[in-house]
Amino acid sequence: MPLYNHRESWALENRSPKVRDTESTEEKELDMTDGNTEKEVLVVASKLKNYIRAKSEMNTSAAVTDVLSDKIRELCDQAIENAKRDGRKTVMDRDFG
């Protein structure tokens, strides 16, 4: 159809990239529980820094997020155990007490 300036209909044959030999997300999550991989920061650093500045007018060291994330992991591990002990598969607010 010359009206639409269409030329020939054709396509280039390409193949999708091969699957990389990287670990799946599930494997990475399992490794994190074993402590075999680098630990993620579990807090929003900007929110934490804003809170500390508003509360005390102090600055916050970058290392605080790592230490606080470790504390959160400990609390979560205890809460998980409390939920398991109660026979639940859901961690609830009362498990942190």
BABAFI-241747 format. One record per residue: x, y, z negated of N, C-alpha, C in turn; residue number from 1. Coordinates in nm, 3 decimals. Layout:
N
<pt><n_X>X</n_X><n_Y>Y</n_Y><n_Z>Z</n_Z><ca_X>X</ca_X><ca_Y>Y</ca_Y><ca_Z>Z</ca_Z><c_X>X</c_X><c_Y>Y</c_Y><c_Z>Z</c_Z><k>NUM</k></pt>
...
//
This chain:
97
<pt><n_X>0.083</n_X><n_Y>-0.118</n_Y><n_Z>0.000</n_Z><ca_X>0.000</ca_X><ca_Y>0.000</ca_Y><ca_Z>0.000</ca_Z><c_X>0.088</c_X><c_Y>0.125</c_Y><c_Z>0.000</c_Z><k>1</k></pt>
<pt><n_X>0.100</n_X><n_Y>0.188</n_Y><n_Z>0.109</n_Z><ca_X>0.187</ca_X><ca_Y>0.304</ca_Y><ca_Z>0.118</ca_Z><c_X>0.139</c_X><c_Y>0.421</c_Y><c_Z>0.032</c_Z><k>2</k></pt>
<pt><n_X>0.011</n_X><n_Y>0.423</n_Y><n_Z>0.001</n_Z><ca_X>-0.044</ca_X><ca_Y>0.533</ca_Y><ca_Z>-0.076</ca_Z><c_X>0.017</c_X><c_Y>0.539</c_Y><c_Z>-0.216</c_Z><k>3</k></pt>
<pt><n_X>0.045</n_X><n_Y>0.424</n_Y><n_Z>-0.275</n_Z><ca_X>0.095</ca_X><ca_Y>0.419</ca_Y><ca_Z>-0.412</ca_Z><c_X>0.248</c_X><c_Y>0.411</c_Y><c_Z>-0.420</c_Z><k>4</k></pt>
<pt><n_X>0.313</n_X><n_Y>0.420</n_Y><n_Z>-0.306</n_Z><ca_X>0.459</ca_X><ca_Y>0.414</ca_Y><ca_Z>-0.300</ca_Z><c_X>0.516</c_X><c_Y>0.287</c_Y><c_Z>-0.363</c_Z><k>5</k></pt>
<pt><n_X>0.440</n_X><n_Y>0.182</n_Y><n_Z>-0.357</n_Z><ca_X>0.489</ca_X><ca_Y>0.056</ca_Y><ca_Z>-0.409</ca_Z><c_X>0.579</c_X><c_Y>-0.008</c_Y><c_Z>-0.306</c_Z><k>6</k></pt>
<pt><n_X>0.683</n_X><n_Y>-0.065</n_Y><n_Z>-0.354</n_Z><ca_X>0.770</ca_X><ca_Y>-0.138</ca_Y><ca_Z>-0.265</ca_Z><c_X>0.741</c_X><c_Y>-0.285</c_Y><c_Z>-0.284</c_Z><k>7</k></pt>
<pt><n_X>0.836</n_X><n_Y>-0.366</n_Y><n_Z>-0.268</n_Z><ca_X>0.817</ca_X><ca_Y>-0.509</ca_Y><ca_Z>-0.285</ca_Z><c_X>0.801</c_X><c_Y>-0.542</c_Y><c_Z>-0.433</c_Z><k>8</k></pt>
<pt><n_X>0.721</n_X><n_Y>-0.642</n_Y><n_Z>-0.461</n_Z><ca_X>0.711</ca_X><ca_Y>-0.687</ca_Y><ca_Z>-0.599</ca_Z><c_X>0.820</c_X><c_Y>-0.790</c_Y><c_Z>-0.622</c_Z><k>9</k></pt>
<pt><n_X>0.908</n_X><n_Y>-0.764</n_Y><n_Z>-0.715</n_Z><ca_X>1.019</ca_X><ca_Y>-0.854</ca_Y><ca_Z>-0.742</ca_Z><c_X>1.061</c_X><c_Y>-0.835</c_Y><c_Z>-0.887</c_Z><k>10</k></pt>
<pt><n_X>1.135</n_X><n_Y>-0.928</n_Y><n_Z>-0.933</n_Z><ca_X>1.185</ca_X><ca_Y>-0.920</ca_Y><ca_Z>-1.070</ca_Z><c_X>1.325</c_X><c_Y>-0.980</c_Y><c_Z>-1.074</c_Z><k>11</k></pt>
<pt><n_X>1.404</n_X><n_Y>-0.929</n_Y><n_Z>-1.163</n_Z><ca_X>1.537</ca_X><ca_Y>-0.986</ca_Y><ca_Z>-1.183</ca_Z><c_X>1.524</c_X><c_Y>-1.102</c_Y><c_Z>-1.281</c_Z><k>12</k></pt>
<pt><n_X>1.593</n_X><n_Y>-1.208</n_Y><n_Z>-1.250</n_Z><ca_X>1.587</ca_X><ca_Y>-1.322</ca_Y><ca_Z>-1.339</ca_Z><c_X>1.692</c_X><c_Y>-1.306</c_Y><c_Z>-1.447</c_Z><k>13</k></pt>
<pt><n_X>1.647</n_X><n_Y>-1.295</n_Y><n_Z>-1.570</n_Z><ca_X>1.736</ca_X><ca_Y>-1.284</ca_Y><ca_Z>-1.685</ca_Z><c_X>1.695</c_X><c_Y>-1.389</c_Y><c_Z>-1.786</c_Z><k>14</k></pt>
<pt><n_X>1.786</n_X><n_Y>-1.424</n_Y><n_Z>-1.869</n_Z><ca_X>1.756</ca_X><ca_Y>-1.519</ca_Y><ca_Z>-1.975</ca_Z><c_X>1.774</c_X><c_Y>-1.450</c_Y><c_Z>-2.109</c_Z><k>15</k></pt>
<pt><n_X>1.695</n_X><n_Y>-1.492</n_Y><n_Z>-2.203</n_Z><ca_X>1.708</ca_X><ca_Y>-1.433</ca_Y><ca_Z>-2.336</ca_Z><c_X>1.839</c_X><c_Y>-1.478</c_Y><c_Z>-2.399</c_Z><k>16</k></pt>
<pt><n_X>1.891</n_X><n_Y>-1.397</n_Y><n_Z>-2.490</n_Z><ca_X>2.018</ca_X><ca_Y>-1.435</ca_Y><ca_Z>-2.552</ca_Z><c_X>2.003</c_X><c_Y>-1.560</c_Y><c_Z>-2.636</c_Z><k>17</k></pt>
<pt><n_X>2.110</n_X><n_Y>-1.634</n_Y><n_Z>-2.647</n_Z><ca_X>2.108</ca_X><ca_Y>-1.756</ca_Y><ca_Z>-2.728</ca_Z><c_X>2.094</c_X><c_Y>-1.719</c_Y><c_Z>-2.875</c_Z><k>18</k></pt>
<pt><n_X>2.040</n_X><n_Y>-1.812</n_Y><n_Z>-2.950</n_Z><ca_X>2.026</ca_X><ca_Y>-1.790</ca_Y><ca_Z>-3.093</ca_Z><c_X>2.165</c_X><c_Y>-1.790</c_Y><c_Z>-3.154</c_Z><k>19</k></pt>
<pt><n_X>2.190</n_X><n_Y>-1.685</n_Y><n_Z>-3.235</n_Z><ca_X>2.321</ca_X><ca_Y>-1.675</ca_Y><ca_Z>-3.297</ca_Z><c_X>2.335</c_X><c_Y>-1.777</c_Y><c_Z>-3.410</c_Z><k>20</k></pt>
<pt><n_X>2.454</n_X><n_Y>-1.808</n_Y><n_Z>-3.444</n_Z><ca_X>2.481</ca_X><ca_Y>-1.904</ca_Y><ca_Z>-3.549</ca_Z><c_X>2.481</c_X><c_Y>-1.838</c_Y><c_Z>-3.686</c_Z><k>21</k></pt>
<pt><n_X>2.385</n_X><n_Y>-1.750</n_Y><n_Z>-3.710</n_Z><ca_X>2.377</ca_X><ca_Y>-1.685</ca_Y><ca_Z>-3.840</ca_Z><c_X>2.274</c_X><c_Y>-1.755</c_Y><c_Z>-3.926</c_Z><k>22</k></pt>
<pt><n_X>2.282</n_X><n_Y>-1.732</n_Y><n_Z>-4.053</n_Z><ca_X>2.188</ca_X><ca_Y>-1.794</ca_Y><ca_Z>-4.145</ca_Z><c_X>2.051</c_X><c_Y>-1.731</c_Y><c_Z>-4.130</c_Z><k>23</k></pt>
<pt><n_X>1.950</n_X><n_Y>-1.809</n_Y><n_Z>-4.158</n_Z><ca_X>1.815</ca_X><ca_Y>-1.755</ca_Y><ca_Z>-4.155</ca_Z><c_X>1.793</c_X><c_Y>-1.669</c_Y><c_Z>-4.279</c_Z><k>24</k></pt>
<pt><n_X>1.685</n_X><n_Y>-1.593</n_Y><n_Z>-4.277</n_Z><ca_X>1.652</ca_X><ca_Y>-1.507</ca_Y><ca_Z>-4.391</ca_Z><c_X>1.631</c_X><c_Y>-1.589</c_Y><c_Z>-4.517</c_Z><k>25</k></pt>
<pt><n_X>1.566</n_X><n_Y>-1.704</n_Y><n_Z>-4.503</n_Z><ca_X>1.542</ca_X><ca_Y>-1.789</ca_Y><ca_Z>-4.620</ca_Z><c_X>1.673</c_X><c_Y>-1.836</c_Y><c_Z>-4.681</c_Z><k>26</k></pt>
<pt><n_X>1.769</n_X><n_Y>-1.873</n_Y><n_Z>-4.597</n_Z><ca_X>1.897</ca_X><ca_Y>-1.919</ca_Y><ca_Z>-4.649</ca_Z><c_X>1.969</c_X><c_Y>-1.806</c_Y><c_Z>-4.721</c_Z><k>27</k></pt>
<pt><n_X>1.959</n_X><n_Y>-1.684</n_Y><n_Z>-4.669</n_Z><ca_X>2.021</ca_X><ca_Y>-1.571</ca_Y><ca_Z>-4.735</ca_Z><c_X>1.957</c_X><c_Y>-1.545</c_Y><c_Z>-4.870</c_Z><k>28</k></pt>
<pt><n_X>1.823</n_X><n_Y>-1.556</n_Y><n_Z>-4.875</n_Z><ca_X>1.754</ca_X><ca_Y>-1.534</ca_Y><ca_Z>-5.002</ca_Z><c_X>1.795</c_X><c_Y>-1.640</c_Y><c_Z>-5.103</c_Z><k>29</k></pt>
<pt><n_X>1.810</n_X><n_Y>-1.764</n_Y><n_Z>-5.059</n_Z><ca_X>1.853</ca_X><ca_Y>-1.869</ca_Y><ca_Z>-5.150</ca_Z><c_X>1.993</c_X><c_Y>-1.844</c_Y><c_Z>-5.201</c_Z><k>30</k></pt>
<pt><n_X>2.081</n_X><n_Y>-1.796</n_Y><n_Z>-5.112</n_Z><ca_X>2.217</ca_X><ca_Y>-1.766</ca_Y><ca_Z>-5.153</ca_Z><c_X>2.220</c_X><c_Y>-1.655</c_Y><c_Z>-5.258</c_Z><k>31</k></pt>
<pt><n_X>2.132</n_X><n_Y>-1.560</n_Y><n_Z>-5.246</n_Z><ca_X>2.131</ca_X><ca_Y>-1.450</ca_Y><ca_Z>-5.341</ca_Z><c_X>2.099</c_X><c_Y>-1.500</c_Y><c_Z>-5.481</c_Z><k>32</k></pt>
<pt><n_X>2.014</n_X><n_Y>-1.600</n_Y><n_Z>-5.493</n_Z><ca_X>1.982</ca_X><ca_Y>-1.651</ca_Y><ca_Z>-5.625</ca_Z><c_X>2.100</c_X><c_Y>-1.725</c_Y><c_Z>-5.684</c_Z><k>33</k></pt>
<pt><n_X>2.185</n_X><n_Y>-1.781</n_Y><n_Z>-5.600</n_Z><ca_X>2.303</ca_X><ca_Y>-1.851</ca_Y><ca_Z>-5.648</ca_Z><c_X>2.419</c_X><c_Y>-1.756</c_Y><c_Z>-5.675</c_Z><k>34</k></pt>
<pt><n_X>2.404</n_X><n_Y>-1.631</n_Y><n_Z>-5.635</n_Z><ca_X>2.511</ca_X><ca_Y>-1.534</ca_Y><ca_Z>-5.655</ca_Z><c_X>2.624</c_X><c_Y>-1.549</c_Y><c_Z>-5.554</c_Z><k>35</k></pt>
<pt><n_X>2.600</n_X><n_Y>-1.615</n_Y><n_Z>-5.442</n_Z><ca_X>2.704</ca_X><ca_Y>-1.639</ca_Y><ca_Z>-5.343</ca_Z><c_X>2.721</c_X><c_Y>-1.525</c_Y><c_Z>-5.245</c_Z><k>36</k></pt>
<pt><n_X>2.625</n_X><n_Y>-1.436</n_Y><n_Z>-5.237</n_Z><ca_X>2.635</ca_X><ca_Y>-1.327</ca_Y><ca_Z>-5.141</ca_Z><c_X>2.639</c_X><c_Y>-1.194</c_Y><c_Z>-5.215</c_Z><k>37</k></pt>
<pt><n_X>2.667</n_X><n_Y>-1.091</n_Y><n_Z>-5.140</n_Z><ca_X>2.669</ca_X><ca_Y>-0.958</ca_Y><ca_Z>-5.198</ca_Z><c_X>2.530</c_X><c_Y>-0.923</c_Y><c_Z>-5.250</c_Z><k>38</k></pt>
<pt><n_X>2.524</n_X><n_Y>-0.865</n_Y><n_Z>-5.367</n_Z><ca_X>2.395</ca_X><ca_Y>-0.834</ca_Y><ca_Z>-5.428</ca_Z><c_X>2.338</c_X><c_Y>-0.705</c_Y><c_Z>-5.371</c_Z><k>39</k></pt>
<pt><n_X>2.210</n_X><n_Y>-0.705</n_Y><n_Z>-5.347</n_Z><ca_X>2.142</ca_X><ca_Y>-0.587</ca_Y><ca_Z>-5.298</ca_Z><c_X>2.108</c_X><c_Y>-0.492</c_Y><c_Z>-5.411</c_Z><k>40</k></pt>
<pt><n_X>2.099</n_X><n_Y>-0.365</n_Y><n_Z>-5.379</n_Z><ca_X>2.052</ca_X><ca_Y>-0.266</ca_Y><ca_Z>-5.475</ca_Z><c_X>1.899</c_X><c_Y>-0.276</c_Y><c_Z>-5.478</c_Z><k>41</k></pt>
<pt><n_X>1.842</n_X><n_Y>-0.288</n_Y><n_Z>-5.597</n_Z><ca_X>1.699</ca_X><ca_Y>-0.308</ca_Y><ca_Z>-5.611</ca_Z><c_X>1.622</c_X><c_Y>-0.182</c_Y><c_Z>-5.647</c_Z><k>42</k></pt>
<pt><n_X>1.692</n_X><n_Y>-0.071</n_Y><n_Z>-5.658</n_Z><ca_X>1.625</ca_X><ca_Y>0.054</ca_Y><ca_Z>-5.694</ca_Z><c_X>1.647</c_X><c_Y>0.156</c_Y><c_Z>-5.583</c_Z><k>43</k></pt>
<pt><n_X>1.557</n_X><n_Y>0.251</n_Y><n_Z>-5.575</n_Z><ca_X>1.572</ca_X><ca_Y>0.360</ca_Y><ca_Z>-5.479</ca_Z><c_X>1.662</c_X><c_Y>0.465</c_Y><c_Z>-5.545</c_Z><k>44</k></pt>
<pt><n_X>1.783</n_X><n_Y>0.476</n_Y><n_Z>-5.494</n_Z><ca_X>1.883</ca_X><ca_Y>0.561</ca_Y><ca_Z>-5.557</ca_Z><c_X>1.837</c_X><c_Y>0.706</c_Y><c_Z>-5.566</c_Z><k>45</k></pt>
<pt><n_X>1.777</n_X><n_Y>0.758</n_Y><n_Z>-5.461</n_Z><ca_X>1.735</ca_X><ca_Y>0.898</ca_Y><ca_Z>-5.463</ca_Z><c_X>1.628</c_X><c_Y>0.923</c_Y><c_Z>-5.569</c_Z><k>46</k></pt>
<pt><n_X>1.535</n_X><n_Y>0.829</n_Y><n_Z>-5.584</n_Z><ca_X>1.431</ca_X><ca_Y>0.844</ca_Y><ca_Z>-5.686</ca_Z><c_X>1.492</c_X><c_Y>0.839</c_Y><c_Z>-5.826</c_Z><k>47</k></pt>
<pt><n_X>1.587</n_X><n_Y>0.748</n_Y><n_Z>-5.847</n_Z><ca_X>1.653</ca_X><ca_Y>0.736</ca_Y><ca_Z>-5.975</ca_Z><c_X>1.729</c_X><c_Y>0.864</c_Y><c_Z>-6.008</c_Z><k>48</k></pt>
<pt><n_X>1.806</n_X><n_Y>0.915</n_Y><n_Z>-5.912</n_Z><ca_X>1.882</ca_X><ca_Y>1.037</ca_Y><ca_Z>-5.933</ca_Z><c_X>1.791</c_X><c_Y>1.156</c_Y><c_Z>-5.960</c_Z><k>49</k></pt>
<pt><n_X>1.681</n_X><n_Y>1.166</n_Y><n_Z>-5.887</n_Z><ca_X>1.585</ca_X><ca_Y>1.274</ca_Y><ca_Z>-5.911</ca_Z><c_X>1.525</c_X><c_Y>1.267</c_Y><c_Z>-6.050</c_Z><k>50</k></pt>
<pt><n_X>1.493</n_X><n_Y>1.145</n_Y><n_Z>-6.095</n_Z><ca_X>1.436</ca_X><ca_Y>1.128</ca_Y><ca_Z>-6.229</ca_Z><c_X>1.534</c_X><c_Y>1.172</c_Y><c_Z>-6.337</c_Z><k>51</k></pt>
<pt><n_X>1.658</n_X><n_Y>1.127</n_Y><n_Z>-6.326</n_Z><ca_X>1.759</ca_X><ca_Y>1.162</ca_Y><ca_Z>-6.425</ca_Z><c_X>1.786</c_X><c_Y>1.312</c_Y><c_Z>-6.425</c_Z><k>52</k></pt>
<pt><n_X>1.791</n_X><n_Y>1.373</n_Y><n_Z>-6.306</n_Z><ca_X>1.814</ca_X><ca_Y>1.518</ca_Y><ca_Z>-6.299</ca_Z><c_X>1.697</c_X><c_Y>1.595</c_Y><c_Z>-6.360</c_Z><k>53</k></pt>
<pt><n_X>1.575</n_X><n_Y>1.552</n_Y><n_Z>-6.331</n_Z><ca_X>1.456</ca_X><ca_Y>1.621</ca_Y><ca_Z>-6.385</ca_Z><c_X>1.446</c_X><c_Y>1.604</c_Y><c_Z>-6.536</c_Z><k>54</k></pt>
<pt><n_X>1.483</n_X><n_Y>1.489</n_Y><n_Z>-6.585</n_Z><ca_X>1.471</ca_X><ca_Y>1.458</ca_Y><ca_Z>-6.727</ca_Z><c_X>1.583</c_X><c_Y>1.521</c_Y><c_Z>-6.810</c_Z><k>55</k></pt>
<pt><n_X>1.704</n_X><n_Y>1.530</n_Y><n_Z>-6.752</n_Z><ca_X>1.818</ca_X><ca_Y>1.571</ca_Y><ca_Z>-6.833</ca_Z><c_X>1.908</c_X><c_Y>1.676</c_Y><c_Z>-6.769</c_Z><k>56</k></pt>
<pt><n_X>1.882</n_X><n_Y>1.712</n_Y><n_Z>-6.644</n_Z><ca_X>1.968</ca_X><ca_Y>1.803</ca_Y><ca_Z>-6.567</ca_Z><c_X>2.111</c_X><c_Y>1.749</c_Y><c_Z>-6.554</c_Z><k>57</k></pt>
<pt><n_X>2.124</n_X><n_Y>1.616</n_Y><n_Z>-6.552</n_Z><ca_X>2.255</ca_X><ca_Y>1.551</ca_Y><ca_Z>-6.535</ca_Z><c_X>2.264</c_X><c_Y>1.490</c_Y><c_Z>-6.397</c_Z><k>58</k></pt>
<pt><n_X>2.388</n_X><n_Y>1.469</n_Y><n_Z>-6.353</n_Z><ca_X>2.414</ca_X><ca_Y>1.397</ca_Y><ca_Z>-6.229</ca_Z><c_X>2.418</c_X><c_Y>1.248</c_Y><c_Z>-6.257</c_Z><k>59</k></pt>
<pt><n_X>2.411</n_X><n_Y>1.168</n_Y><n_Z>-6.149</n_Z><ca_X>2.412</ca_X><ca_Y>1.022</ca_Y><ca_Z>-6.163</ca_Z><c_X>2.523</c_X><c_Y>0.964</c_Y><c_Z>-6.079</c_Z><k>60</k></pt>
<pt><n_X>2.605</n_X><n_Y>0.880</n_Y><n_Z>-6.139</n_Z><ca_X>2.713</ca_X><ca_Y>0.812</ca_Y><ca_Z>-6.069</ca_Z><c_X>2.655</c_X><c_Y>0.710</c_Y><c_Z>-5.972</c_Z><k>61</k></pt>
<pt><n_X>2.726</n_X><n_Y>0.684</n_Y><n_Z>-5.863</n_Z><ca_X>2.681</ca_X><ca_Y>0.585</ca_Y><ca_Z>-5.764</ca_Z><c_X>2.680</c_X><c_Y>0.445</c_Y><c_Z>-5.823</c_Z><k>62</k></pt>
<pt><n_X>2.764</n_X><n_Y>0.419</n_Y><n_Z>-5.922</n_Z><ca_X>2.772</ca_X><ca_Y>0.286</ca_Y><ca_Z>-5.982</ca_Z><c_X>2.650</c_X><c_Y>0.252</c_Y><c_Z>-6.065</c_Z><k>63</k></pt>
<pt><n_X>2.570</n_X><n_Y>0.352</n_Y><n_Z>-6.100</n_Z><ca_X>2.452</ca_X><ca_Y>0.328</ca_Y><ca_Z>-6.184</ca_Z><c_X>2.352</c_X><c_Y>0.236</c_Y><c_Z>-6.114</c_Z><k>64</k></pt>
<pt><n_X>2.337</n_X><n_Y>0.249</n_Y><n_Z>-5.984</n_Z><ca_X>2.238</ca_X><ca_Y>0.167</ca_Y><ca_Z>-5.913</ca_Z><c_X>2.275</c_X><c_Y>0.019</c_Y><c_Z>-5.918</c_Z><k>65</k></pt>
<pt><n_X>2.404</n_X><n_Y>-0.012</n_Y><n_Z>-5.913</n_Z><ca_X>2.445</ca_X><ca_Y>-0.153</ca_Y><ca_Z>-5.921</ca_Z><c_X>2.418</c_X><c_Y>-0.211</c_Y><c_Z>-6.059</c_Z><k>66</k></pt>
<pt><n_X>2.453</n_X><n_Y>-0.135</n_Y><n_Z>-6.162</n_Z><ca_X>2.433</ca_X><ca_Y>-0.182</ca_Y><ca_Z>-6.299</ca_Z><c_X>2.284</c_X><c_Y>-0.197</c_Y><c_Z>-6.328</c_Z><k>67</k></pt>
<pt><n_X>2.206</n_X><n_Y>-0.099</n_Y><n_Z>-6.285</n_Z><ca_X>2.062</ca_X><ca_Y>-0.105</ca_Y><ca_Z>-6.308</ca_Z><c_X>1.998</c_X><c_Y>-0.220</c_Y><c_Z>-6.231</c_Z><k>68</k></pt>
<pt><n_X>2.046</n_X><n_Y>-0.247</n_Y><n_Z>-6.110</n_Z><ca_X>1.995</ca_X><ca_Y>-0.360</ca_Y><ca_Z>-6.032</ca_Z><c_X>2.025</c_X><c_Y>-0.492</c_Y><c_Z>-6.102</c_Z><k>69</k></pt>
<pt><n_X>2.143</n_X><n_Y>-0.503</n_Y><n_Z>-6.163</n_Z><ca_X>2.175</ca_X><ca_Y>-0.624</ca_Y><ca_Z>-6.239</ca_Z><c_X>2.081</c_X><c_Y>-0.642</c_Y><c_Z>-6.357</c_Z><k>70</k></pt>
<pt><n_X>2.050</n_X><n_Y>-0.532</n_Y><n_Z>-6.426</n_Z><ca_X>1.957</ca_X><ca_Y>-0.538</ca_Y><ca_Z>-6.540</ca_Z><c_X>1.817</c_X><c_Y>-0.580</c_Y><c_Z>-6.492</c_Z><k>71</k></pt>
<pt><n_X>1.775</n_X><n_Y>-0.527</n_Y><n_Z>-6.377</n_Z><ca_X>1.644</ca_X><ca_Y>-0.562</ca_Y><ca_Z>-6.322</ca_Z><c_X>1.640</c_X><c_Y>-0.711</c_Y><c_Z>-6.286</c_Z><k>72</k></pt>
<pt><n_X>1.750</n_X><n_Y>-0.762</n_Y><n_Z>-6.229</n_Z><ca_X>1.757</ca_X><ca_Y>-0.905</ca_Y><ca_Z>-6.197</ca_Z><c_X>1.742</c_X><c_Y>-0.990</c_Y><c_Z>-6.323</c_Z><k>73</k></pt>
<pt><n_X>1.810</n_X><n_Y>-0.949</n_Y><n_Z>-6.431</n_Z><ca_X>1.799</ca_X><ca_Y>-1.023</ca_Y><ca_Z>-6.558</ca_Z><c_X>1.655</c_X><c_Y>-1.022</c_Y><c_Z>-6.609</c_Z><k>74</k></pt>
<pt><n_X>1.591</n_X><n_Y>-0.905</n_Y><n_Z>-6.606</n_Z><ca_X>1.452</ca_X><ca_Y>-0.896</ca_Y><ca_Z>-6.650</ca_Z><c_X>1.360</c_X><c_Y>-0.981</c_Y><c_Z>-6.564</c_Z><k>75</k></pt>
<pt><n_X>1.382</n_X><n_Y>-0.979</n_Y><n_Z>-6.433</n_Z><ca_X>1.300</ca_X><ca_Y>-1.059</ca_Y><ca_Z>-6.342</ca_Z><c_X>1.321</c_X><c_Y>-1.208</c_Y><c_Z>-6.366</c_Z><k>76</k></pt>
<pt><n_X>1.444</n_X><n_Y>-1.249</n_Y><n_Z>-6.388</n_Z><ca_X>1.471</ca_X><ca_Y>-1.391</ca_Y><ca_Z>-6.414</ca_Z><c_X>1.400</c_X><c_Y>-1.437</c_Y><c_Z>-6.541</c_Z><k>77</k></pt>
<pt><n_X>1.401</n_X><n_Y>-1.353</n_Y><n_Z>-6.645</n_Z><ca_X>1.330</ca_X><ca_Y>-1.387</ca_Y><ca_Z>-6.768</ca_Z><c_X>1.180</c_X><c_Y>-1.393</c_Y><c_Z>-6.744</c_Z><k>78</k></pt>
<pt><n_X>1.127</n_X><n_Y>-1.298</n_Y><n_Z>-6.667</n_Z><ca_X>0.984</ca_X><ca_Y>-1.297</ca_Y><ca_Z>-6.637</ca_Z><c_X>0.943</c_X><c_Y>-1.420</c_Y><c_Z>-6.556</c_Z><k>79</k></pt>
<pt><n_X>1.029</n_X><n_Y>-1.461</n_Y><n_Z>-6.464</n_Z><ca_X>1.001</ca_X><ca_Y>-1.581</ca_Y><ca_Z>-6.384</ca_Z><c_X>0.992</c_X><c_Y>-1.703</c_Y><c_Z>-6.474</c_Z><k>80</k></pt>
<pt><n_X>1.086</n_X><n_Y>-1.713</n_Y><n_Z>-6.566</n_Z><ca_X>1.084</ca_X><ca_Y>-1.826</ca_Y><ca_Z>-6.660</ca_Z><c_X>0.958</c_X><c_Y>-1.823</c_Y><c_Z>-6.747</c_Z><k>81</k></pt>
<pt><n_X>0.916</n_X><n_Y>-1.705</n_Y><n_Z>-6.791</n_Z><ca_X>0.793</ca_X><ca_Y>-1.693</ca_Y><ca_Z>-6.870</ca_Z><c_X>0.671</c_X><c_Y>-1.738</c_Y><c_Z>-6.790</c_Z><k>82</k></pt>
<pt><n_X>0.665</n_X><n_Y>-1.700</n_Y><n_Z>-6.664</n_Z><ca_X>0.552</ca_X><ca_Y>-1.741</ca_Y><ca_Z>-6.579</ca_Z><c_X>0.554</c_X><c_Y>-1.892</c_Y><c_Z>-6.557</c_Z><k>83</k></pt>
<pt><n_X>0.672</n_X><n_Y>-1.950</n_Y><n_Z>-6.534</n_Z><ca_X>0.683</ca_X><ca_Y>-2.095</ca_Y><ca_Z>-6.517</ca_Z><c_X>0.640</c_X><c_Y>-2.168</c_Y><c_Z>-6.644</c_Z><k>84</k></pt>
<pt><n_X>0.682</n_X><n_Y>-2.115</n_Y><n_Z>-6.759</n_Z><ca_X>0.649</ca_X><ca_Y>-2.179</ca_Y><ca_Z>-6.886</ca_Z><c_X>0.496</c_X><c_Y>-2.180</c_Y><c_Z>-6.907</c_Z><k>85</k></pt>
<pt><n_X>0.429</n_X><n_Y>-2.076</n_Y><n_Z>-6.857</n_Z><ca_X>0.283</ca_X><ca_Y>-2.069</ca_Y><ca_Z>-6.868</ca_Z><c_X>0.213</c_X><c_Y>-2.145</c_Y><c_Z>-6.757</c_Z><k>86</k></pt>
<pt><n_X>0.289</n_X><n_Y>-2.207</n_Y><n_Z>-6.666</n_Z><ca_X>0.230</ca_X><ca_Y>-2.287</ca_Y><ca_Z>-6.558</ca_Z><c_X>0.174</c_X><c_Y>-2.204</c_Y><c_Z>-6.445</c_Z><k>87</k></pt>
<pt><n_X>0.224</n_X><n_Y>-2.081</n_Y><n_Z>-6.428</n_Z><ca_X>0.176</ca_X><ca_Y>-1.995</ca_Y><ca_Z>-6.321</ca_Z><c_X>0.279</c_X><c_Y>-1.981</c_Y><c_Z>-6.210</c_Z><k>88</k></pt>
<pt><n_X>0.231</n_X><n_Y>-1.946</n_Y><n_Z>-6.092</n_Z><ca_X>0.319</ca_X><ca_Y>-1.918</ca_Y><ca_Z>-5.979</ca_Z><c_X>0.319</c_X><c_Y>-1.770</c_Y><c_Z>-5.947</c_Z><k>89</k></pt>
<pt><n_X>0.264</n_X><n_Y>-1.690</n_Y><n_Z>-6.037</n_Z><ca_X>0.260</ca_X><ca_Y>-1.546</ca_Y><ca_Z>-6.018</ca_Z><c_X>0.325</c_X><c_Y>-1.479</c_Y><c_Z>-6.138</c_Z><k>90</k></pt>
<pt><n_X>0.422</n_X><n_Y>-1.393</n_Y><n_Z>-6.113</n_Z><ca_X>0.483</ca_X><ca_Y>-1.317</ca_Y><ca_Z>-6.221</ca_Z><c_X>0.391</c_X><c_Y>-1.198</c_Y><c_Z>-6.248</c_Z><k>91</k></pt>
<pt><n_X>0.357</n_X><n_Y>-1.181</n_Y><n_Z>-6.374</n_Z><ca_X>0.264</ca_X><ca_Y>-1.074</ca_Y><ca_Z>-6.413</ca_Z><c_X>0.336</c_X><c_Y>-0.975</c_Y><c_Z>-6.506</c_Z><k>92</k></pt>
<pt><n_X>0.272</n_X><n_Y>-0.863</n_Y><n_Z>-6.530</n_Z><ca_X>0.330</ca_X><ca_Y>-0.762</ca_Y><ca_Z>-6.616</ca_Z><c_X>0.359</c_X><c_Y>-0.814</c_Y><c_Z>-6.756</c_Z><k>93</k></pt>
<pt><n_X>0.275</n_X><n_Y>-0.900</n_Y><n_Z>-6.805</n_Z><ca_X>0.294</ca_X><ca_Y>-0.953</ca_Y><ca_Z>-6.940</ca_Z><c_X>0.417</c_X><c_Y>-1.044</c_Y><c_Z>-6.950</c_Z><k>94</k></pt>
<pt><n_X>0.469</n_X><n_Y>-1.092</n_Y><n_Z>-6.839</n_Z><ca_X>0.588</ca_X><ca_Y>-1.176</ca_Y><ca_Z>-6.841</ca_Z><c_X>0.715</c_X><c_Y>-1.096</c_Y><c_Z>-6.872</c_Z><k>95</k></pt>
<pt><n_X>0.707</n_X><n_Y>-0.966</n_Y><n_Z>-6.860</n_Z><ca_X>0.823</ca_X><ca_Y>-0.880</ca_Y><ca_Z>-6.887</ca_Z><c_X>0.833</c_X><c_Y>-0.838</c_Y><c_Z>-7.033</c_Z><k>96</k></pt>
<pt><n_X>0.731</n_X><n_Y>-0.869</n_Y><n_Z>-7.112</n_Z><ca_X>0.728</ca_X><ca_Y>-0.825</ca_Y><ca_Z>-7.253</ca_Z><c_X>0.798</c_X><c_Y>-0.910</c_Y><c_Z>-7.349</c_Z><k>97</k></pt>
//
